[in-house]
């Protein structure tokens, strides 16, 4: 993608809630692959103008300033030997800047979650003219509205960003399923744990979330893989990591790693045979226990 495509993609991935300018710069700074332009003031003004004049972008004023976006890498403590996330501290939940407020059966076909969907004010006409000419600079807009100024992509742009170029834009998802997909889009390459979705984000029973996850999986919109966290107490938490297809990354599990090591060891043996005792000795207790949860 070029710079402008990447810019629009980041806005679209943030969903119906949209994002404020500081959050937009944070998203572009941490984008993978890296955003191709340096985010200097003159570049930011150029990008602002591109958004202000784009017919698929709308601007809103929310009743309250948007809290700062906090980004966290869930994989920074992955043990490469075991494939387990080794949590060195008790997990502290970050403030959810986007609490779930599902829009249900909207007559205009709008889908997604938005906290201030009914309260926010559309100020697009204050940002640009009907002929798509900007009415204000970025500095003027931010000076007037601050972090109450929210940038939102159209429904078509948001849905396309979630399903990718391979997806069917005519596929109609239930509102609940769409909101899960939107949540995964906002998590980018990090993905979401199914356990966190049903217990923290959506606050529904696991069965309901499983049902809507199956809809997304059946339509080929998401990928799933096992995910293990070892807590400071030594206990292990098992869950399923969900990702949009476009953000799928194979995270090797402890079993995959052990099988790879076993294959290497056995391929060096005559007839590719070895006793269990010698395999345990050569692979070491750490690898063996990681796979057997001993």
Buried (B, 14 or more C-beta within 10 A) or exposed (E): EEBBEBBBBBBBBBBBBBBBBBBBBBBBEBBEEEBEBEBEEEBBEBBBBBBBBBEBBBBBBBEEEBEEBEEEEBEEBBBEBBBBBBBEEEEEEEEEBBEBBBBEEEEEEBBBBBBBBEEBEEBBEBBBEEEEEBEBEBEEBBEEBBBBBBBBBBBEBBBBBBBEEEBEEEEEBBBBBBBBBBBBBBBBBBBBBBBBBBBEBBEBEEEEBEBBBEBBEEBBBBBBBBBBBBBEEEEBBEBBBBBBBBBBEEBBBBEBBBEEBBEEBEEEEEEEEBEEEEBEEEBEEEBBEBBEEE
